[in-house]
Amino acid sequence: MAAFPTTSVVAVVVVADVACPSCSQIARELPDLLRVPVTVRSCHDPRLTTQYPTLPATVPACRRPRSAPSARTGRCAGGPA
């Protein structure tokens, strides 16, 4: 059986669209579920890529103005441009 390397997570940064109710709810609940510090940041924050330069390009690219979740899917409309 192969051994997996052990990794210690010391903190988590959650990037969420605060205009999306589902995303916001998950982001609010994560700090209560994890034992490490959780920082929640908006994907609309213009300083996001400066402060977290190792974020995948798809994270800041997902930000789009959203008004409400889709009635059909319950998920926010939009995605990568």
N, C-alpha and C positions, 0 to 999 in steps of 0.2 A: 504494500500500500504506500502510495507516494505521500511524503510529508509536505504540508503546505506551510509557506513562510508565515510567521506571525507578524501582524501589523497592529500597532496600537493607534487608535484614533483618539486624538486629543481635543478635537473641536470639529464642528460641522457648520458649514455656511450654506444656508438654504436661499436660493434665488427664486422668488415667486412673483407672480403678477398680482399685485394687491388689488387690482380692479376685478379679478376673477374670484368669486366667492369660494369655489372649491379649492383653488390654490391657497387662498388666504387662510382657510380653515385648517388645512394640512400644516401650513407654516406655523400657525398659532399653536397647534397641538404637539408638534415635534419636540419642543423643549421639555415637555412633561413626560415624553416617552423615552428620551435618550439620557444616558448618564454623563454625557460630555456637554460642554457649553455649546449652545446653538445660537448662531447669529442669523437673523432673517434680513435679507436685503431685497429690495424691489428690482425687478429686471428693467424698470424705467429709470433707474439711478444712472445719471451720465458718468459718474465716477467709478462705476462697477468694474470696468475692465482695467482701469488704472490701479485700483486697490486690490484686485484679484486677477493679475495678468495671466494666470494659468487656466482660467475658465475656458472651456471649449467655445469656439466661435458661435456655435448654435445657441448658446445661453443668452448673450445679449441680443442676438438676431431675432429671438422669439418675440421681443416686445412689439406690441401693436396696440393701438387704442382699442379697448374692448368695453362694451357697455354692459353685457349680461351674458350668462350662459345660454347656449342654444336650447330652445325648447325641445328639440328633437333628441339631442344627445345628453343634455345636462352639462356639457363641457363648454368651455369658452371657445369662441370662434377665433380663428387666426392660427398662427404658427410661424415657422420660418418664412421670411419674405421671399 
